[in-house]
Amino acid sequence: MTDTAAPADSLHRTVLAWYAAHARELPWREPSAGPWAVMVSEFMLQQTPVKRVLPVYQEWMERWPAPADLAAAPSGEAVRAWGRLGYPRRALRLHAAATAITERHGGEVPTDHAELLALPGVGEYTAAAVASFAHRQRHAVLDTNVRRVFARLVDGSEYPPTATTAAERRTANALLPERPETAATWAVAVMELGALVCTARSPECGRCPVADRCAWRLAGSPPYQGPPRKGQTYAGTDRQVRGKLLAVLRAAEQHQLVPQRTLDAVWPDPVQRARALDGLVADGLVEPVGPGVYRLPG
């Protein structure tokens, strides 16, 4: 930690007080939200803003309020319900996790961090987030927002490295409160600070509760010096074509077959269209059921 960083206990009090006053009211943060609700939200929120997640999340939880409910449905229905959230393989991974929870854990999201990490589609971040937010355990939760806050506050860098480093994990663990309940609230509070104030493109330092101790701001907000950051280009990419093809298949009724000619109409370039369709099939998002005929899996 740099000399400009405040003692951890003072930092905790400041950020936690800010969170108590400014936290958004979100359904997965309600006291009534169980571990499954938290897990669903964490899958959906990966690389997707809250405002896009909310309507899909609410419909999802009404339809599949428990892991066993989702596990009993065809995986293609999970892809259909995912709608336009993007990165639809997350829907298949969440379905696989629900199936594993149902088969291995009696339909209850496990409390043990190692058991969470062993679930299909659950990586380091998601396991820590569910253990922390749902089970109120003490884990360092490092999402993009948290990493950006720590990069600026502690390291004096505008952005974190492209991939999570051992140094970032050391910083996160060093700043983690000792009491599990406080640590769980701290994790979501720092995440909220990054989402609402210490944003990627337009940080509002005038609203930041820890601006006076931020190493990046005290250094004059120097520009990022690391490797070029990836853009978010979408138009004209294979990802856009995949989305258009999936939209046609999602619009079909369950088990309804979609002919090739219907898919051909969504994109003019036959080579790119075929490549995107082959990718969807390889990822298990689309199922060929005959020559030139497709449907969602299951």
N, C-alpha and C positions, 0 to 999 in steps of 0.2 A: 504494500500500500504506500502511496506517495505521502510526502509530508503535508500535503494540502487536505488529505482525507481526515474527517473527524473521527474521534473515538467511536467504536462501533455502537456502544449503548446510546450515545447521543444521536447518532445517525438513525438508529432504530426508532427512537421516540419521535423524531421529526417526520420520518417517512410514514410511520404508522398513524400519527396524528393527521397527516395530510390525507391518507387513505380513508380514515374514518369520516372525514368531511367530504371527500370527493368521489368515492367509489361509485361506479355505476351499479344500478340494480339490474342484475342479470339472473335469469331463471336457474342457472346451474350454481349460483351462489346463494340461493335461498336456503334457509335452514332445513326445509323439507326435501331438498335435492339430495338424493342418495348417491352412492358411488357410481352406479350405472349412468346416471345423468351427467356426472362429472366426466366420466370416460367418453361418452358420446360427444360432449362439448369439446373435449380436447382433440379428438379425431377431426372434428369439423373445423376447428379454429386454426388448424395448421395451414399457414399461407392463405388464410381467408379472413376478411374483416368481420367483426361482430354483426354489423348491420345486414350482411348477406347470410350469415349463419342463422340468425334468430328465427325467421319463419320456417326454415327447413328443420331446425332443431325441434321446434314446438310440434310440428306435424309428426316428426319421427318419434318423439317421446309419447305422443298420443297413440300412435299405432303400435309401437314396440316399447312399452314401459319397463320391460325387464329383458335381460339377456336371452332368456329362453324364448321369449316372443319373437325376437329377431332370428334366433337360431332355427326356429320352426318354419321360417319363411324361405323361399328360394333366394339364392344369392342375387339373382337378377332383379328381384324386387327391391333389394337394398340399393342396387345401382339406379333403378328407376326413381326411388324416393330421394336419392342424393341430388337429383335435379341438376342445377347449373352451378353447384358449388365449386366445380373444378377438381382436378386431380382425383378422378372417380375411383382409382384403385384403393383409395382410403375406404370407400364403401365396402369393397370386398374384404379388406383387412379387418374392418369393424365387424363384419358378419362372421369372419373366421374367429375373431376374438370372442364373440358372443357364443359361438358353438363350443369353443374350448372351455369357456366359463361354465357353460351348461353341463358339459360332459365331465370336466375335471373337478369343478368346485361347487357342484350342486346348485348352479344358477346364481351364485353370489360372487360379486367381484372380489377377488382375494385382497386381503389386507397386507400380506407379506410382499415387500418390494421385489424380492427375487422371483416370486410366483407371478407378479405382475409383468416383470421383464420377460418371463418365459412365454407369455401369451403371444399368439400370432399378431404381427403388426404393431406391437408395443416396443418402442425403443427406449433409450436412456431418458429422454425428456418426458415422454408420456408416463412411464412408470413412476418417475419422481413426482410428476404433477398429480397423478391420481392418488399416490400414497400421501402426498402433502395435503391437497385440497379436499379429498374425500375422507381420508383417514386421520388427518391432522398429525402426521408424522414429521420428523425433522429430516428434510432432504433439500439439497440445493437444486433449485429448478431453473434451468438455463434455457429460456426461449430467446428469440431474436430481440424482443424488447428488453429483457433483463440484461442480456449481453451488451446491448447498446448503452444502457444506463451505467453499467459498471465500466465500460470502456471510457466513457466520458468522465464519470465521477472519480474513478480511481486511477486509470491509466493515462488520462489526458489525451485520448484519441477520439476522433469524431465518430469512427465506426469500429466495431470489433473485427477480428480476423474473419476470413471467409468460412473457416471451420472452427468449431470449438476446440480450444487448446487446454493443455494441462494447467497453464498459468491462470486461465479463466476459472477453471474448476477450483483452484487453490483460493482465488479471490472470493468466489462465491461461498466456499466453505468457511473461510476466515470471517466473513461478514454474517454468517448464519447465526441467529440467536440460539441460545442453549435450550430454552424451553421449547418443546415440540409445538405446542399451540401457537406460541409467538412466532416461531420459525415458519409455520404454515401461513400465518397472516402476512408476515414479512415477504414471503415469496410472491404472493398475489399482489401485495402493495407495490413492490418494485416493478412488477409486470404492468400494473395499471399506470404507474408513473411513466413508463416508457411508451405506453399506448396513447396516453392523453396529453402529455407535456413534453417529454424528452423524445419526440418523434424523429423519424429518420431524416425527413427533408426540411421540416420547419420547426425545430425545437423552440418552445416558448419559455426561454430562460427566465423571463420576468415573472412567470407563474410558478417556477420550480421551487419547492421548499428547501432544496439543498444547493441552490445556485451559488451561494456564498462559499461553498466548500468543494465545488466542482473543479477538478484539475484541468479539464479541457477549457472551461470558461476562464479560469484564472490565468491560463496560458495564452489567452487572446483568441480562443476558438480556432486553432490552426487547422487548415484543410487536411483532409485524409491523405495519408502518404502510402497506403498499402496497395495491393494488387487491384486492378480495375474491378469495380463492382458490377455484377451481372444486372442487365436491364430486365425489363418485364415485357419485352416484345411479344405480342400475341397474334396480331393480324397477319394472315398469310402463312402462319406456321402449321406444322403437322398437328400441333395441339389444337389449333382452331378447327382443323378438318375433323379431328377425332371428336371434338365437341359437337359438331354439326351432325356427324354420323350417329353419335349416341343419342342426340336429341330425337332423331327419327325413330330409333328403336325404343326409346323411353315412351314416346307418344303412342306406340302400339299397345294393344291390350296384352295382358299376361299370356304367354305362350303363343301369341300371334306371330306368324312368320312374316318377315319383311323381305321382299325380293330385291335382287341386285339393282334393278332398274330404278327402284325408289331411292336407294342409297346413291346411285350415280347422279341423281338430280341435285344433290346438295353441294357439289363442288366440281368445277369445270376441268381441272387438271386430272386426267385419269391415273397418271403415275403417282402423284402425291396422294390421291384418294385411295388407291390400292395399298400404298405403303401405310397410310393411317389405319385402314381397315385391318390389314395384317397385324399391325401393332396391337389393336384392340383385341383381336382374337388371341394373340400370343399372351396378352395380359390377363386373359380370362374374363374380359368385360363383354365380349360378344361371342356367341356360339354359332358356328356354321352347322346347319341341319340338313344340308343337301346342296347340290350344285346351284350356286347363286342364290341361296336362301339363308337368312340369318335371323337370330332372335337374341334377347338377353339370356344369360345363363340360368339354368334351373327350370 
